Amino acid sequence: MGKRAQNQPQHIALIMDNAFTARFRFKDKDQKGNSKAPDKNLIIDFTAEEAKKAAKFLMDKATEIELGGNSTIRVYKGKDDYSEVPGFTLWGSYWSSNEGGTISPLKD
């Protein structure tokens, strides 16, 4: 995904430069009768190369936060009870037509 197509303008190539790419999909629960089982399971597929890139990305983000980065996340203790703590959010894209998607954060 990080490679620029032959006729793609340079500015689009910069937008498409991902830190790593991992495919994910959801699978319906398969533990019938277990009321504590989740409705769906999230399955994330990594190649060895993409896993190394993901690990580096996550370590870099953690270090950035530890060094005073100004990104926060909410940690919920209840429906309306939360606190803001240092952290970051990782977004993905989901396509309902195939019950899957990708996690592909952009490089900083």
N, CA, C and O atoms as a Tinker XYZ file with bonds, in Angstrom:
   432  protein
     1  N      0.798000   -1.190000    0.000000    73     2
     2  CA     0.000000    0.000000    0.000000    64     1     3
     3  C      0.845000    1.261000    0.000000    63     2     4     5
     4  O      0.389000    2.300000   -0.477000    81     3
     5  N      2.047000    1.200000    0.514000    73     3     6
     6  CA     2.891000    2.364000    0.620000    64     5     7
     7  C      3.567000    2.756000   -0.684000    63     6     8     9
     8  O      4.175000    3.824000   -0.750000    81     7
     9  N      3.486000    1.943000   -1.710000    73     7    10
    10  CA     4.126000    2.242000   -2.989000    64     9    11
    11  C      3.217000    3.129000   -3.834000    63    10    12    13
    12  O      1.993000    2.999000   -3.816000    81    11
    13  N      3.858000    4.038000   -4.578000    73    11    14
    14  CA     3.113000    4.959000   -5.427000    64    13    15
    15  C      2.871000    4.316000   -6.785000    63    14    16    17
    16  O      3.793000    3.765000   -7.387000    81    15
    17  N      1.644000    4.384000   -7.265000    73    15    18
    18  CA     1.319000    3.900000   -8.600000    64    17    19
    19  C      2.029000    4.764000   -9.631000    63    18    20    21
    20  O      2.348000    5.921000   -9.356000    81    19
    21  N      2.277000    4.221000  -10.800000    73    19    22
    22  CA     3.036000    4.898000  -11.857000    64    21    23
    23  C      2.517000    6.296000  -12.158000    63    22    24    25
    24  O      3.318000    7.225000  -12.263000    81    23
    25  N      1.218000    6.482000  -12.298000    73    23    26
    26  CA     0.646000    7.769000  -12.697000    64    25    27
    27  C      0.057000    8.563000  -11.542000    63    26    28    29
    28  O     -0.662000    9.536000  -11.769000    81    27
    29  N      0.344000    8.172000  -10.321000    73    27    30
    30  CA    -0.227000    8.850000   -9.164000    64    29    31
    31  C      0.588000   10.105000   -8.848000    63    30    32    33
    32  O      1.818000   10.057000   -8.851000    81    31
    33  N     -0.080000   11.222000   -8.578000    73    31    34
    34  CA     0.654000   12.428000   -8.193000    64    33    35
    35  C      1.424000   12.223000   -6.894000    63    34    36    37
    36  O      1.029000   11.407000   -6.062000    81    35
    37  N      2.521000   12.959000   -6.714000    73    35    38
    38  CA     3.381000   12.819000   -5.538000    64    37    39
    39  C      2.624000   13.063000   -4.239000    63    38    40    41
    40  O      2.845000   12.336000   -3.270000    81    39
    41  N      1.729000   14.069000   -4.178000    73    39    42
    42  CA     1.046000   14.362000   -2.918000    64    41    43
    43  C      0.142000   13.225000   -2.470000    63    42    44    45
    44  O     -0.050000   13.039000   -1.268000    81    43
    45  N     -0.412000   12.469000   -3.386000    73    43    46
    46  CA    -1.231000   11.311000   -3.023000    64    45    47
    47  C     -0.336000   10.206000   -2.463000    63    46    48    49
    48  O     -0.732000    9.504000   -1.533000    81    47
    49  N      0.854000   10.049000   -3.015000    73    47    50
    50  CA     1.775000    9.028000   -2.515000    64    49    51
    51  C      2.116000    9.282000   -1.054000    63    50    52    53
    52  O      2.239000    8.331000   -0.281000    81    51
    53  N      2.272000   10.533000   -0.658000    73    51    54
    54  CA     2.594000   10.847000    0.728000    64    53    55
    55  C      1.441000   10.492000    1.649000    63    54    56    57
    56  O      1.667000   10.036000    2.770000    81    55
    57  N      0.226000   10.690000    1.205000    73    55    58
    58  CA    -0.951000   10.351000    1.998000    64    57    59
    59  C     -1.036000    8.840000    2.207000    63    58    60    61
    60  O     -1.510000    8.394000    3.251000    81    59
    61  N     -0.592000    8.060000    1.250000    73    59    62
    62  CA    -0.729000    6.612000    1.292000    64    61    63
    63  C      0.451000    5.916000    1.967000    63    62    64    65
    64  O      0.501000    4.686000    1.958000    81    63
    65  N      1.398000    6.644000    2.550000    73    63    66
    66  CA     2.582000    6.049000    3.156000    64    65    67
    67  C      2.243000    5.561000    4.560000    63    66    68    69
    68  O      2.266000    6.336000    5.516000    81    67
    69  N      1.933000    4.289000    4.677000    73    67    70
    70  CA     1.476000    3.720000    5.949000    64    69    71
    71  C      2.631000    3.174000    6.768000    63    70    72    73
    72  O      3.626000    2.701000    6.220000    81    71
    73  N      2.492000    3.244000    8.085000    73    71    74
    74  CA     3.493000    2.688000    8.990000    64    73    75
    75  C      3.486000    1.156000    8.922000    63    74    76    77
    76  O      4.541000    0.523000    8.963000    81    75
    77  N      2.305000    0.575000    8.818000    73    75    78
    78  CA     2.134000   -0.865000    8.647000    64    77    79
    79  C      0.711000   -1.115000    8.174000    63    78    80    81
    80  O     -0.138000   -0.226000    8.242000    81    79
    81  N      0.456000   -2.315000    7.700000    73    79    82
    82  CA    -0.889000   -2.690000    7.278000    64    81    83
    83  C     -1.212000   -4.072000    7.831000    63    82    84    85
    84  O     -0.420000   -5.005000    7.694000    81    83
    85  N     -2.365000   -4.197000    8.450000    73    83    86
    86  CA    -2.815000   -5.485000    8.970000    64    85    87
    87  C     -4.287000   -5.660000    8.605000    63    86    88    89
    88  O     -5.108000   -4.776000    8.850000    81    87
    89  N     -4.602000   -6.792000    8.024000    73    87    90
    90  CA    -5.989000   -7.112000    7.698000    64    89    91
    91  C     -6.677000   -7.636000    8.951000    63    90    92    93
    92  O     -6.062000   -8.317000    9.771000    81    91
    93  N     -7.952000   -7.313000    9.087000    73    91    94
    94  CA    -8.717000   -7.872000   10.203000    64    93    95
    95  C    -10.075000   -8.308000    9.712000    63    94    96    97
    96  O    -10.547000   -7.884000    8.657000    81    95
    97  N    -10.692000   -9.166000   10.502000    73    95    98
    98  CA   -12.039000   -9.641000   10.190000    64    97    99
    99  C    -12.726000   -9.992000   11.500000    63    98   100   101
   100  O    -12.088000  -10.162000   12.539000    81    99
   101  N    -14.028000  -10.092000   11.418000    73    99   102
   102  CA   -14.816000  -10.473000   12.583000    64   101   103
   103  C    -15.392000  -11.859000   12.343000    63   102   104   105
   104  O    -15.757000  -12.215000   11.223000    81   103
   105  N    -15.465000  -12.624000   13.409000    73   103   106
   106  CA   -16.060000  -13.958000   13.343000    64   105   107
   107  C    -17.124000  -14.027000   14.425000    63   106   108   109
   108  O    -16.877000  -13.650000   15.570000    81   107
   109  N    -18.310000  -14.508000   14.062000    73   107   110
   110  CA   -19.377000  -14.662000   15.056000    64   109   111
   111  C    -18.931000  -15.618000   16.147000    63   110   112   113
   112  O    -18.140000  -16.532000   15.915000    81   111
   113  N    -19.460000  -15.386000   17.346000    73   111   114
   114  CA   -19.076000  -16.254000   18.466000    64   113   115
   115  C    -19.441000  -17.697000   18.151000    63   114   116   117
   116  O    -20.451000  -17.979000   17.506000    81   115
   117  N    -18.596000  -18.593000   18.620000    73   115   118
   118  CA   -18.857000  -20.008000   18.363000    64   117   119
   119  C    -19.046000  -20.803000   19.651000    63   118   120   121
   120  O    -19.006000  -22.033000   19.640000    81   119
   121  N    -19.248000  -20.102000   20.750000    73   119   122
   122  CA   -19.459000  -20.768000   22.037000    64   121   123
   123  C    -20.932000  -20.658000   22.427000    63   122   124   125
   124  O    -21.295000  -19.851000   23.283000    81   123
   125  N    -21.748000  -21.444000   21.816000    73   123   126
   126  CA   -23.181000  -21.411000   22.098000    64   125   127
   127  C    -23.428000  -21.825000   23.543000    63   126   128   129
   128  O    -22.818000  -22.770000   24.043000    81   127
   129  N    -24.318000  -21.117000   24.197000    73   127   130
   130  CA   -24.644000  -21.426000   25.576000    64   129   131
   131  C    -23.759000  -20.722000   26.586000    63   130   132   133
   132  O    -24.039000  -20.775000   27.784000    81   131
   133  N    -22.705000  -20.068000   26.139000    73   131   134
   134  CA   -21.825000  -19.335000   27.047000    64   133   135
   135  C    -22.247000  -17.866000   27.031000    63   134   136   137
   136  O    -21.947000  -17.141000   26.082000    81   135
   137  N    -22.936000  -17.433000   28.074000    73   135   138
   138  CA   -23.472000  -16.069000   28.107000    64   137   139
   139  C    -22.381000  -15.012000   28.227000    63   138   140   141
   140  O    -22.643000  -13.835000   27.978000    81   139
   141  N    -21.175000  -15.399000   28.600000    73   139   142
   142  CA   -20.078000  -14.440000   28.738000    64   141   143
   143  C    -19.231000  -14.328000   27.470000    63   142   144   145
   144  O    -18.332000  -13.489000   27.405000    81   143
   145  N    -19.499000  -15.151000   26.475000    73   143   146
   146  CA   -18.742000  -15.100000   25.224000    64   145   147
   147  C    -19.112000  -13.828000   24.459000    63   146   148   149
   148  O    -20.265000  -13.397000   24.507000    81   147
   149  N    -18.162000  -13.225000   23.760000    73   147   150
   150  CA   -18.469000  -12.022000   22.984000    64   149   151
   151  C    -19.369000  -12.355000   21.799000    63   150   152   153
   152  O    -19.432000  -13.504000   21.360000    81   151
   153  N    -20.064000  -11.339000   21.283000    73   151   154
   154  CA   -20.904000  -11.545000   20.097000    64   153   155
   155  C    -20.058000  -11.881000   18.880000    63   154   156   157
   156  O    -20.434000  -12.719000   18.061000    81   155
   157  N    -18.914000  -11.219000   18.770000    73   155   158
   158  CA   -17.999000  -11.451000   17.653000    64   157   159
   159  C    -16.574000  -11.448000   18.173000    63   158   160   161
   160  O    -16.278000  -10.826000   19.194000    81   159
   161  N    -15.696000  -12.142000   17.472000    73   159   162
   162  CA   -14.271000  -12.127000   17.768000    64   161   163
   163  C    -13.569000  -11.307000   16.689000    63   162   164   165
   164  O    -13.938000  -11.371000   15.516000    81   163
   165  N    -12.572000  -10.549000   17.082000    73   163   166
   166  CA   -11.753000   -9.773000   16.159000    64   165   167
   167  C    -10.491000  -10.565000   15.883000    63   166   168   169
   168  O     -9.778000  -10.948000   16.811000    81   167
   169  N    -10.212000  -10.811000   14.611000    73   167   170
   170  CA    -9.028000  -11.565000   14.199000    64   169   171
   171  C     -8.179000  -10.627000   13.346000    63   170   172   173
   172  O     -8.659000  -10.083000   12.351000    81   171
   173  N     -6.920000  -10.438000   13.731000    73   171   174
   174  CA    -6.003000   -9.557000   13.000000    64   173   175
   175  C     -4.885000  -10.414000   12.428000    63   174   176   177
   176  O     -4.245000  -11.172000   13.157000    81   175
   177  N     -4.648000  -10.296000   11.119000    73   175   178
   178  CA    -3.616000  -11.077000   10.438000    64   177   179
   179  C     -2.390000  -10.213000   10.163000    63   178   180   181
   180  O     -2.504000   -9.138000    9.574000    81   179
   181  N     -1.217000  -10.681000   10.588000    73   179   182
   182  CA     0.046000  -10.007000   10.346000    64   181   183
   183  C      0.996000  -10.934000    9.606000    63   182   184   185
   184  O      1.111000  -12.111000    9.948000    81   183
   185  N      1.677000  -10.412000    8.597000    73   183   186
   186  CA     2.845000  -11.116000    8.081000    64   185   187
   187  C      3.976000  -10.814000    9.054000    63   186   188   189
   188  O      3.844000   -9.907000    9.876000    81   187
   189  N      5.070000  -11.539000    8.986000    73   187   190
   190  CA     6.200000  -11.278000    9.876000    64   189   191
   191  C      6.716000   -9.847000    9.671000    63   190   192   193
   192  O      7.011000   -9.146000   10.640000    81   191
   193  N      6.822000   -9.424000    8.427000    73   191   194
   194  CA     7.328000   -8.075000    8.127000    64   193   195
   195  C      6.404000   -6.996000    8.688000    63   194   196   197
   196  O      6.872000   -6.036000    9.299000    81   195
   197  N      5.093000   -7.148000    8.483000    73   195   198
   198  CA     4.142000   -6.150000    8.976000    64   197   199
   199  C      4.071000   -6.160000   10.506000    63   198   200   201
   200  O      3.840000   -5.116000   11.116000    81   199
   201  N      4.266000   -7.323000   11.132000    73   199   202
   202  CA     4.286000   -7.391000   12.597000    64   201   203
   203  C      5.464000   -6.591000   13.148000    63   202   204   205
   204  O      5.325000   -5.890000   14.151000    81   203
   205  N      6.621000   -6.694000   12.499000    73   203   206
   206  CA     7.789000   -5.922000   12.930000    64   205   207
   207  C      7.539000   -4.425000   12.773000    63   206   208   209
   208  O      7.907000   -3.633000   13.641000    81   207
   209  N      6.908000   -4.040000   11.654000    73   207   210
   210  CA     6.577000   -2.628000   11.443000    64   209   211
   211  C      5.573000   -2.144000   12.491000    63   210   212   213
   212  O      5.697000   -1.033000   13.007000    81   211
   213  N      4.586000   -2.976000   12.802000    73   211   214
   214  CA     3.570000   -2.616000   13.807000    64   213   215
   215  C      4.222000   -2.466000   15.177000    63   214   216   217
   216  O      3.917000   -1.526000   15.911000    81   215
   217  N      5.111000   -3.383000   15.522000    73   215   218
   218  CA     5.785000   -3.308000   16.820000    64   217   219
   219  C      6.600000   -2.020000   16.918000    63   218   220   221
   220  O      6.581000   -1.353000   17.952000    81   219
   221  N      7.310000   -1.668000   15.856000    73   219   222
   222  CA     8.094000   -0.431000   15.852000    64   221   223
   223  C      7.172000    0.778000   15.983000    63   222   224   225
   224  O      7.454000    1.693000   16.757000    81   223
   225  N      6.070000    0.785000   15.229000    73   223   226
   226  CA     5.111000    1.884000   15.294000    64   225   227
   227  C      4.581000    2.051000   16.720000    63   226   228   229
   228  O      4.545000    3.166000   17.241000    81   227
   229  N      4.172000    0.952000   17.348000    73   227   230
   230  CA     3.616000    1.005000   18.698000    64   229   231
   231  C      4.666000    1.468000   19.717000    63   230   232   233
   232  O      4.357000    2.268000   20.600000    81   231
   233  N      5.887000    0.976000   19.600000    73   231   234
   234  CA     6.956000    1.409000   20.508000    64   233   235
   235  C      7.263000    2.893000   20.324000    63   234   236   237
   236  O      7.454000    3.617000   21.301000    81   235
   237  N      7.310000    3.346000   19.068000    73   235   238
   238  CA     7.559000    4.769000   18.796000    64   237   239
   239  C      6.450000    5.633000   19.388000    63   238   240   241
   240  O      6.732000    6.674000   19.982000    81   239
   241  N      5.196000    5.219000   19.235000    73   239   242
   242  CA     4.063000    5.978000   19.782000    64   241   243
   243  C      4.106000    6.000000   21.314000    63   242   244   245
   244  O      3.852000    7.036000   21.927000    81   243
   245  N      4.426000    4.862000   21.927000    73   243   246
   246  CA     4.517000    4.806000   23.385000    64   245   247
   247  C      5.614000    5.733000   23.892000    63   246   248   249
   248  O      5.425000    6.434000   24.885000    81   247
   249  N      6.746000    5.739000   23.223000    73   247   250
   250  CA     7.856000    6.621000   23.611000    64   249   251
   251  C      7.458000    8.079000   23.451000    63   250   252   253
   252  O      7.752000    8.907000   24.314000    81   251
   253  N      6.795000    8.391000   22.353000    73   251   254
   254  CA     6.324000    9.759000   22.107000    64   253   255
   255  C      5.416000   10.234000   23.243000    63   254   256   257
   256  O      5.541000   11.366000   23.711000    81   255
   257  N      4.509000    9.372000   23.679000    73   255   258
   258  CA     3.593000    9.721000   24.770000    64   257   259
   259  C      4.369000    9.884000   26.075000    63   258   260   261
   260  O      4.129000   10.831000   26.825000    81   259
   261  N      5.294000    8.971000   26.351000    73   259   262
   262  CA     6.088000    9.041000   27.584000    64   261   263
   263  C      6.950000   10.296000   27.643000    63   262   264   265
   264  O      7.234000   10.809000   28.726000    81   263
   265  N      7.364000   10.789000   26.479000    73   263   266
   266  CA     8.220000   11.979000   26.424000    64   265   267
   267  C      7.410000   13.273000   26.405000    63   266   268   269
   268  O      7.948000   14.339000   26.105000    81   267
   269  N      6.141000   13.184000   26.718000    73   267   270
   270  CA     5.332000   14.389000   26.853000    64   269   271
   271  C      4.443000   14.710000   25.673000    63   270   272   273
   272  O      3.987000   15.845000   25.535000    81   271
   273  N      4.188000   13.739000   24.825000    73   271   274
   274  CA     3.247000   13.960000   23.725000    64   273   275
   275  C      1.907000   14.404000   24.272000    63   274   276   277
   276  O      1.530000   14.015000   25.377000    81   275
   277  N      1.179000   15.215000   23.515000    73   275   278
   278  CA    -0.060000   15.792000   24.050000    64   277   279
   279  C     -1.312000   15.018000   23.652000    63   278   280   281
   280  O     -2.409000   15.577000   23.667000    81   279
   281  N     -1.172000   13.759000   23.300000    73   279   282
   282  CA    -2.308000   12.931000   22.918000    64   281   283
   283  C     -2.862000   12.213000   24.145000    63   282   284   285
   284  O     -2.104000   11.687000   24.960000    81   283
   285  N     -4.195000   12.196000   24.272000    73   283   286
   286  CA    -4.828000   11.497000   25.390000    64   285   287
   287  C     -5.943000   10.591000   24.896000    63   286   288   289
   288  O     -6.463000   10.752000   23.792000    81   287
   289  N     -6.292000    9.641000   25.740000    73   287   290
   290  CA    -7.442000    8.765000   25.497000    64   289   291
   291  C     -8.308000    8.781000   26.748000    63   290   292   293
   292  O     -7.857000    9.178000   27.823000    81   291
   293  N     -9.542000    8.350000   26.600000    73   291   294
   294  CA   -10.442000    8.235000   27.748000    64   293   295
   295  C    -10.408000    6.807000   28.275000    63   294   296   297
   296  O    -10.512000    5.844000   27.515000    81   295
   297  N    -10.262000    6.690000   29.591000    73   295   298
   298  CA   -10.352000    5.399000   30.258000    64   297   299
   299  C    -11.637000    5.430000   31.073000    63   298   300   301
   300  O    -11.772000    6.204000   32.021000    81   299
   301  N    -12.575000    4.576000   30.686000    73   299   302
   302  CA   -13.897000    4.570000   31.306000    64   301   303
   303  C    -13.935000    3.654000   32.522000    63   302   304   305
   304  O    -13.441000    2.528000   32.494000    81   303
   305  N    -14.540000    4.173000   33.598000    73   303   306
   306  CA   -14.804000    3.386000   34.807000    64   305   307
   307  C    -16.288000    3.063000   34.899000    63   306   308   309
   308  O    -16.694000    2.193000   35.670000    81   307
   309  N    -17.088000    3.758000   34.118000    73   307   310
   310  CA   -18.529000    3.580000   34.062000    64   309   311
   311  C    -19.052000    4.303000   32.835000    63   310   312   313
   312  O    -18.279000    4.884000   32.074000    81   311
   313  N    -20.355000    4.268000   32.641000    73   311   314
   314  CA   -20.963000    4.860000   31.444000    64   313   315
   315  C    -20.563000    6.320000   31.240000    63   314   316   317
   316  O    -20.186000    6.704000   30.133000    81   315
   317  N    -20.638000    7.130000   32.281000    73   315   318
   318  CA   -20.286000    8.546000   32.186000    64   317   319
   319  C    -19.092000    8.906000   33.069000    63   318   320   321
   320  O    -18.812000   10.087000   33.280000    81   319
   321  N    -18.401000    7.919000   33.575000    73   319   322
   322  CA   -17.283000    8.148000   34.489000    64   321   323
   323  C    -15.983000    7.744000   33.790000    63   322   324   325
   324  O    -15.706000    6.559000   33.608000    81   323
   325  N    -15.194000    8.744000   33.405000    73   323   326
   326  CA   -13.942000    8.462000   32.716000    64   325   327
   327  C    -12.887000    9.487000   33.110000    63   326   328   329
   328  O    -13.195000   10.543000   33.663000    81   327
   329  N    -11.647000    9.152000   32.815000    73   327   330
   330  CA   -10.554000   10.098000   33.005000    64   329   331
   331  C     -9.731000   10.128000   31.723000    63   330   332   333
   332  O     -9.680000    9.147000   30.981000    81   331
   333  N     -9.092000   11.257000   31.475000    73   331   334
   334  CA    -8.210000   11.410000   30.321000    64   333   335
   335  C     -6.800000   11.026000   30.762000    63   334   336   337
   336  O     -6.292000   11.555000   31.750000    81   335
   337  N     -6.178000   10.122000   30.044000    73   335   338
   338  CA    -4.817000    9.695000   30.356000    64   337   339
   339  C     -3.973000    9.764000   29.082000    63   338   340   341
   340  O     -4.517000    9.696000   27.980000    81   339
   341  N     -2.650000    9.899000   29.219000    73   339   342
   342  CA    -1.793000    9.909000   28.026000    64   341   343
   343  C     -1.977000    8.625000   27.232000    63   342   344   345
   344  O     -2.011000    7.534000   27.800000    81   343
   345  N     -2.093000    8.758000   25.937000    73   343   346
   346  CA    -2.266000    7.602000   25.066000    64   345   347
   347  C     -2.572000    8.039000   23.652000    63   346   348   349
   348  O     -2.517000    9.228000   23.337000    81   347
   349  N     -2.893000    7.087000   22.804000    73   347   350
   350  CA    -3.241000    7.385000   21.416000    64   349   351
   351  C     -4.258000    6.365000   20.927000    63   350   352   353
   352  O     -4.424000    5.297000   21.517000    81   351
   353  N     -4.918000    6.705000   19.864000    73   351   354
   354  CA    -5.955000    5.856000   19.282000    64   353   355
   355  C     -5.482000    5.328000   17.935000    63   354   356   357
   356  O     -4.867000    6.059000   17.159000    81   355
   357  N     -5.764000    4.086000   17.663000    73   355   358
   358  CA    -5.419000    3.449000   16.398000    64   357   359
   359  C     -6.714000    3.172000   15.647000    63   358   360   361
   360  O     -7.586000    2.462000   16.148000    81   359
   361  N     -6.839000    3.723000   14.465000    73   359   362
   362  CA    -8.045000    3.581000   13.659000    64   361   363
   363  C     -7.858000    2.529000   12.578000    63   362   364   365
   364  O     -6.739000    2.255000   12.146000    81   363
   365  N     -8.961000    1.950000   12.151000    73   363   366
   366  CA    -8.963000    1.016000   11.038000    64   365   367
   367  C    -10.135000    1.316000   10.126000    63   366   368   369
   368  O    -10.982000    2.151000   10.444000    81   367
   369  N    -10.182000    0.641000    9.005000    73   367   370
   370  CA   -11.283000    0.780000    8.048000    64   369   371
   371  C    -11.983000   -0.560000    7.917000    63   370   372   373
   372  O    -11.334000   -1.599000    7.802000    81   371
   373  N    -13.314000   -0.532000    7.935000    73   371   374
   374  CA   -14.116000   -1.751000    7.918000    64   373   375
   375  C    -15.068000   -1.726000    6.721000    63   374   376   377
   376  O    -15.708000   -0.708000    6.455000    81   375
   377  N    -15.159000   -2.840000    6.006000    73   375   378
   378  CA   -16.088000   -2.973000    4.889000    64   377   379
   379  C    -17.081000   -4.070000    5.242000    63   378   380   381
   380  O    -16.702000   -5.231000    5.394000    81   379
   381  N    -18.348000   -3.704000    5.372000    73   379   382
   382  CA   -19.359000   -4.673000    5.770000    64   381   383
   383  C    -19.606000   -5.726000    4.695000    63   382   384   385
   384  O    -20.106000   -6.811000    4.992000    81   383
   385  N    -19.262000   -5.415000    3.457000    73   383   386
   386  CA   -19.510000   -6.372000    2.369000    64   385   387
   387  C    -18.668000   -7.637000    2.518000    63   386   388   389
   388  O    -19.070000   -8.699000    2.042000    81   387
   389  N    -17.512000   -7.542000    3.168000    73   387   390
   390  CA   -16.710000   -8.756000    3.350000    64   389   391
   391  C    -16.381000   -9.022000    4.819000    63   390   392   393
   392  O    -15.529000   -9.857000    5.123000    81   391
   393  N    -17.067000   -8.302000    5.745000    73   391   394
   394  CA   -16.882000   -8.500000    7.183000    64   393   395
   395  C    -15.418000   -8.368000    7.603000    63   394   396   397
   396  O    -14.974000   -9.061000    8.519000    81   395
   397  N    -14.673000   -7.494000    6.950000    73   395   398
   398  CA   -13.278000   -7.310000    7.315000    64   397   399
   399  C    -12.801000   -5.918000    6.978000    63   398   400   401
   400  O    -13.578000   -5.074000    6.532000    81   399
   401  N    -11.518000   -5.678000    7.194000    73   399   402
   402  CA   -10.958000   -4.373000    6.915000    64   401   403
   403  C     -9.471000   -4.356000    7.131000    63   402   404   405
   404  O     -8.825000   -5.403000    7.172000    81   403
   405  N     -8.919000   -3.151000    7.272000    73   403   406
   406  CA    -7.490000   -2.995000    7.481000    64   405   407
   407  C     -7.205000   -1.968000    8.570000    63   406   408   409
   408  O     -7.986000   -1.046000    8.804000    81   407
   409  N     -6.086000   -2.152000    9.214000    73   407   410
   410  CA    -5.525000   -1.165000   10.125000    64   409   411
   411  C     -4.245000   -0.692000    9.440000    63   410   412   413
   412  O     -3.302000   -1.466000    9.277000    81   411
   413  N     -4.214000    0.555000    9.047000    73   411   414
   414  CA    -3.079000    1.088000    8.288000    64   413   415
   415  C     -2.782000    2.513000    8.709000    63   414   416   417
   416  O     -3.077000    3.439000    7.953000    81   415
   417  N     -2.204000    2.730000    9.894000    73   415   418
   418  CA    -1.917000    4.092000   10.310000    64   417   419
   419  C     -0.868000    4.730000    9.422000    63   418   420   421
   420  O      0.045000    4.060000    8.940000    81   419
   421  N     -1.006000    6.038000    9.207000    73   419   422
   422  CA    -0.061000    6.760000    8.390000    64   421   423
   423  C      1.231000    6.980000    9.163000    63   422   424   425
   424  O      1.224000    7.100000   10.388000    81   423
   425  N      2.333000    7.031000    8.437000    73   423   426
   426  CA     3.604000    7.375000    9.072000    64   425   427
   427  C      3.558000    8.850000    9.454000    63   426   428   429
   428  O      2.937000    9.666000    8.772000    81   427
   429  N      4.225000    9.173000   10.552000    73   427   430
   430  CA     4.294000   10.572000   10.982000    64   429   431
   431  C      5.181000   11.362000   10.047000    63   430   432
   432  O      5.368000   12.564000   10.241000    81   431
